[in-house]
Amino acid sequence: MKVLVAVDSITTLDILLDEMTARSWPAGTEAQLLSVVDDGDISLKVWREGGYGVSTVRGEMQRRGEEISALAVERLRQLGIESRVVIMRGDAAYLISFAARKWPADLILIRAHNRNDFRRRMLGSVAKSVVESAPCSVELVREANPTSADREFRILLATDGSAASIAASRAVAETSWPESTEVKVVSAVNPIFYSLEELGLTRGTGTDEAHRAIGKAVHVLSRAPVKISAEVIAGSAARQIAERARQWGADLIVLGTNERQGLSRWLFGSTSAAVASGAHCSVKVIRGNNDAATRTGNLVRRTKRLQRARAESRRAA
């Protein structure tokens, strides 16, 4: 497994390393510690001392790389994870996804900064941009609630029955979680349809679909050593997922994504990004077509097609 860890500060590095230390990772897991230096991040004092030249930026990049290496590489090695540090200059919102695609990564770990000022609401955060543009699964990490240490770890798994949701269910089932972890599976129904169905004015198609989606997820989870509960919720999916997670006291939200592209995304927005922005806890967004098993399966299928094509070509000759 290849994990890209996006680091923008030493505080962020500590939080992400604590998160990695708290869980088990597959044998052979590799980590790439990526930090992006934006010219605006460099203090005026450093610019003055460095003479406002390229050498100043290079010096800052080298300093940051050495600092991250000293704090993280050995700590990850103790977890059985070999790592390397990569420092880039430019726009973090673009370069994190670019680096993940180039490597290629299976998962991006990034800290969720809950900025609320007007400028951030208008332009969007780096984390939100990464959720929308990343080629792989993304986990936005928020600091753990201190009260959660006194109870079982809680995961809210949102599903709509799609292939991406099934991939999210598999991701939860195949991960080693703390003992007695609880998983609540939820599926959202349009509130108007839900009300009409409750009154008996329409057939319960929407609710039935939600129950079927939950059933698929529970079937996948049944092999995992976790406590499972389920609930159909009525309302806007993104808003209700975040709100139900808050009410239940979830430590992590997991959901799959089949995000719209281009104009469609601009018009209708991104459910996963909306959940990530509105959640009180960490959020893991699964892109099912990017895990190692899927890539291996695709390679096998391509190889078989090529073999069939060659065989047909020989028969034709």
Wavefront OBJ file of the C-alpha trace (Angstrom):
o trace
v 0.000 0.000 0.000
v 1.255 3.482 -0.861
v 0.276 6.297 1.499
v 0.922 9.946 0.630
v 1.085 12.054 3.795
v 0.470 15.750 3.101
v 2.388 17.879 5.609
v 1.956 21.648 5.954
v 3.368 22.093 9.467
v 5.032 20.208 12.305
v 1.715 20.194 14.177
v 0.056 18.557 11.176
v 2.897 16.029 10.945
v 2.434 15.052 14.611
v -1.331 14.604 14.165
v -0.958 12.463 11.037
v 1.823 10.355 12.547
v -0.302 9.756 15.652
v -3.122 8.606 13.352
v -0.811 6.230 11.497
v 0.593 4.875 14.775
v -2.914 4.115 16.071
v -3.715 1.594 13.329
v -2.277 -1.429 11.572
v -0.896 -1.244 8.040
v -0.418 -4.010 5.462
v 3.050 -5.507 5.119
v 5.100 -3.585 2.585
v 3.296 -0.284 3.132
v 5.282 2.710 1.884
v 4.833 6.373 2.767
v 5.702 9.519 0.894
v 5.843 12.596 3.122
v 4.956 15.513 0.870
v 5.308 19.150 1.850
v 4.575 21.975 -0.575
v 6.337 25.300 -0.116
v 4.341 28.270 -1.306
v 6.229 31.564 -1.650
v 3.620 33.147 0.607
v 4.534 30.719 3.395
v 8.032 32.158 3.663
v 8.329 34.917 6.243
v 9.371 38.425 5.264
v 12.402 38.110 7.538
v 13.628 35.034 5.634
v 13.069 36.791 2.297
v 15.116 39.770 3.457
v 17.945 37.636 4.763
v 17.984 35.510 1.606
v 17.892 38.377 -0.840
v 14.482 37.637 -2.411
v 15.989 35.081 -4.803
v 15.389 31.470 -5.815
v 18.071 30.433 -3.341
v 15.806 31.590 -0.517
v 13.043 29.219 -1.628
v 15.500 26.381 -2.083
v 16.877 26.992 1.386
v 13.374 26.882 2.885
v 12.620 23.662 0.982
v 15.818 22.054 2.255
v 15.175 23.173 5.833
v 11.638 21.790 5.776
v 12.760 18.491 4.261
v 15.434 17.987 6.905
v 12.982 18.828 9.694
v 10.347 16.369 8.445
v 12.936 13.643 7.901
v 14.294 14.014 11.423
v 10.849 13.762 13.007
v 9.092 11.185 10.847
v 11.290 8.723 8.949
v 12.537 6.715 11.929
v 9.131 6.793 13.622
v 7.517 5.301 10.520
v 10.288 2.723 10.174
v 9.398 1.474 13.659
v 5.893 0.829 12.301
v 7.391 -1.199 9.452
v 6.763 1.600 6.944
v 9.598 2.763 4.732
v 9.272 6.423 3.808
v 10.843 9.253 1.871
v 10.372 13.001 2.007
v 9.373 15.011 -1.072
v 9.373 18.823 -1.074
v 7.693 20.743 -3.903
v 7.203 24.423 -4.636
v 3.869 25.778 -5.818
v 0.127 25.327 -5.211
v -0.569 22.606 -2.654
v -4.164 22.078 -3.830
v -2.847 21.013 -7.236
v 0.484 19.407 -6.337
v -0.853 16.970 -3.713
v -3.170 15.323 -6.256
v -0.437 15.546 -8.912
v 2.064 13.750 -6.671
v -0.488 11.101 -5.736
v -1.191 10.423 -9.412
v 2.476 10.344 -10.381
v 3.622 7.953 -7.624
v 0.833 6.446 -7.690
v -0.675 6.521 -4.179
v -3.479 4.339 -2.830
v -4.384 6.769 -0.037
v -3.786 10.420 0.803
v -3.701 11.420 4.467
v -4.311 15.126 4.945
v -5.245 17.216 7.944
v -8.621 18.950 7.894
v -8.226 22.618 8.831
v -11.574 24.014 9.921
v -11.091 27.522 8.570
v -14.271 29.564 8.672
v -13.283 32.975 7.355
v -15.000 34.423 4.273
v -11.984 34.029 2.002
v -11.749 30.292 2.713
v -15.484 29.827 2.122
v -15.205 31.529 -1.242
v -12.030 29.885 -2.481
v -12.266 26.523 -0.728
v -9.559 24.799 1.291
v -6.666 22.661 0.125
v -8.271 19.620 1.744
v -11.569 20.175 -0.082
v -9.745 20.514 -3.387
v -7.802 17.298 -2.762
v -11.006 15.382 -1.959
v -12.495 16.490 -5.264
v -9.460 16.037 -7.510
v -7.416 13.188 -6.013
v -6.959 10.045 -8.131
v -7.172 7.817 -5.038
v -8.894 7.505 -1.678
v -8.477 10.438 0.721
v -8.689 10.598 4.494
v -9.140 13.981 6.134
v -7.849 13.697 9.681
v -9.245 15.755 12.533
v -7.879 15.619 16.060
v -9.652 13.005 18.165
v -12.330 14.063 20.619
v -10.868 13.530 24.136
v -14.163 12.004 25.343
v -13.911 9.220 22.749
v -11.066 7.631 24.720
v -13.626 6.404 27.290
v -15.687 4.342 24.803
v -15.469 2.156 21.713
v -14.213 3.574 18.426
v -17.214 4.550 16.257
v -17.384 4.531 12.454
v -20.344 5.876 10.502
v -20.455 4.176 7.074
v -22.646 5.961 4.528
v -23.937 3.925 1.586
v -26.217 4.248 -1.411
v -25.645 0.722 -2.728
v -23.333 1.839 -5.534
v -20.066 0.152 -6.494
v -18.190 2.956 -4.729
v -20.210 2.357 -1.547
v -19.445 -1.360 -1.699
v -15.752 -0.457 -2.035
v -16.108 1.726 1.078
v -17.714 -1.195 2.937
v -14.826 -3.455 1.906
v -12.316 -0.853 3.085
v -13.920 -0.849 6.536
v -14.175 -4.658 6.639
v -10.539 -5.183 5.639
v -8.982 -2.660 8.055
v -7.802 -3.617 11.536
v -9.743 -1.451 13.996
v -9.518 -1.220 17.793
v -11.283 -3.967 19.725
v -15.095 -3.542 20.072
v -15.266 -0.964 17.250
v -18.842 -0.001 16.378
v -19.996 0.601 12.787
v -23.296 2.320 12.058
v -24.423 1.919 8.431
v -26.686 4.721 7.176
v -28.415 5.420 3.886
v -30.177 8.688 3.074
v -33.632 9.007 1.478
v -35.131 12.110 -0.129
v -37.257 13.650 2.681
v -40.270 14.335 0.434
v -40.367 10.774 -0.872
v -39.803 9.463 2.649
v -42.772 11.460 4.023
v -45.062 10.347 1.203
v -44.040 6.733 1.750
v -44.674 7.025 5.497
v -48.186 8.342 4.735
v -48.794 5.500 2.300
v -49.260 7.878 -0.633
v -46.486 6.302 -2.709
v -44.796 2.949 -2.873
v -41.719 2.687 -0.687
v -39.199 2.620 -3.518
v -36.751 5.066 -1.976
v -36.848 3.451 1.448
v -36.605 -0.031 -0.078
v -33.507 1.022 -2.017
v -31.963 2.416 1.156
v -32.620 -0.847 2.997
v -31.119 -2.847 0.130
v -28.036 -0.608 0.158
v -27.673 -1.125 3.899
v -28.117 -4.880 3.441
v -25.241 -5.010 0.938
v -22.955 -3.111 3.307
v -23.890 -5.265 6.302
v -23.201 -8.405 4.245
v -19.674 -7.155 3.480
v -19.095 -6.142 7.101
v -20.338 -9.430 8.494
v -16.856 -10.932 8.125
v -15.257 -8.174 10.211
v -14.950 -8.241 14.043
v -17.055 -5.097 14.569
v -20.423 -4.306 16.149
v -22.911 -3.373 13.418
v -26.075 -1.266 13.535
v -28.035 0.385 10.732
v -30.397 3.284 10.108
v -32.275 4.918 7.230
v -32.086 8.723 7.445
v -34.257 11.252 5.613
v -32.850 14.443 4.148
v -30.012 15.862 2.091
v -27.355 13.141 2.039
v -24.332 15.314 2.849
v -26.064 17.293 5.593
v -27.694 14.278 7.227
v -24.546 12.143 7.149
v -22.561 14.861 8.920
v -25.384 15.575 11.385
v -26.022 11.908 12.239
v -22.285 11.385 12.778
v -22.255 14.339 15.173
v -25.313 13.120 17.100
v -23.954 9.591 17.409
v -20.465 10.750 18.324
v -18.690 9.102 15.400
v -14.902 9.144 15.336
v -14.719 8.533 11.582
v -17.054 8.819 8.597
v -16.397 6.504 5.638
v -18.120 6.895 2.271
v -17.491 6.009 -1.337
v -17.506 8.513 -4.165
v -18.776 8.482 -7.709
v -18.233 12.187 -8.141
v -19.576 14.163 -11.045
v -17.081 15.784 -13.358
v -16.797 19.194 -15.024
v -19.956 21.321 -15.295
v -22.096 18.776 -13.466
v -19.874 19.013 -10.381
v -19.883 22.817 -10.555
v -23.698 22.902 -10.690
v -24.527 20.229 -8.135
v -21.480 20.102 -5.900
v -19.608 17.195 -4.380
v -21.279 15.055 -1.710
v -17.979 13.753 -0.361
v -16.464 17.247 -0.188
v -19.597 18.569 1.521
v -19.453 15.800 4.127
v -15.738 16.390 4.655
v -16.323 20.126 5.131
v -19.305 19.744 7.451
v -18.179 16.817 9.586
v -16.967 17.183 13.156
v -14.667 14.152 12.866
v -12.234 12.558 10.425
v -13.636 11.556 7.019
v -12.352 8.855 4.679
v -13.473 9.082 1.051
v -12.997 5.831 -0.882
v -12.434 5.710 -4.609
v -13.042 2.045 -5.246
v -11.350 1.979 -8.634
v -7.979 2.888 -7.186
v -7.197 0.172 -4.664
v -4.463 -2.312 -5.321
v -6.819 -5.238 -5.842
v -8.761 -3.374 -8.483
v -5.606 -2.325 -10.315
v -4.390 -5.934 -10.262
v -7.754 -7.145 -11.539
v -7.685 -4.616 -14.362
v -4.185 -5.746 -15.306
v -5.283 -9.392 -15.361
v -8.274 -8.569 -17.534
v -6.137 -6.572 -19.967
v -3.634 -9.418 -20.162
v -6.376 -11.947 -20.889
v -7.829 -9.730 -23.618
v -4.405 -9.378 -25.183
v -3.867 -13.150 -25.052
v -7.238 -13.770 -26.684
v -6.482 -11.238 -29.391
v -3.128 -12.890 -30.115
v -4.736 -16.343 -30.239
v -7.410 -15.133 -32.664
v -4.715 -13.491 -34.775
v -2.747 -16.780 -34.965
v -5.891 -18.742 -35.912
v -6.713 -16.224 -38.635
v -3.178 -16.571 -40.034
l 1 2 3 4 5 6 7 8 9 10 11 12 13 14 15 16 17 18 19 20 21 22 23 24 25 26 27 28 29 30 31 32 33 34 35 36 37 38 39 40 41 42 43 44 45 46 47 48 49 50 51 52 53 54 55 56 57 58 59 60 61 62 63 64 65 66 67 68 69 70 71 72 73 74 75 76 77 78 79 80 81 82 83 84 85 86 87 88 89 90 91 92 93 94 95 96 97 98 99 100 101 102 103 104 105 106 107 108 109 110 111 112 113 114 115 116 117 118 119 120 121 122 123 124 125 126 127 128 129 130 131 132 133 134 135 136 137 138 139 140 141 142 143 144 145 146 147 148 149 150 151 152 153 154 155 156 157 158 159 160 161 162 163 164 165 166 167 168 169 170 171 172 173 174 175 176 177 178 179 180 181 182 183 184 185 186 187 188 189 190 191 192 193 194 195 196 197 198 199 200 201 202 203 204 205 206 207 208 209 210 211 212 213 214 215 216 217 218 219 220 221 222 223 224 225 226 227 228 229 230 231 232 233 234 235 236 237 238 239 240 241 242 243 244 245 246 247 248 249 250 251 252 253 254 255 256 257 258 259 260 261 262 263 264 265 266 267 268 269 270 271 272 273 274 275 276 277 278 279 280 281 282 283 284 285 286 287 288 289 290 291 292 293 294 295 296 297 298 299 300 301 302 303 304 305 306 307 308 309 310 311 312 313 314 315 316 317
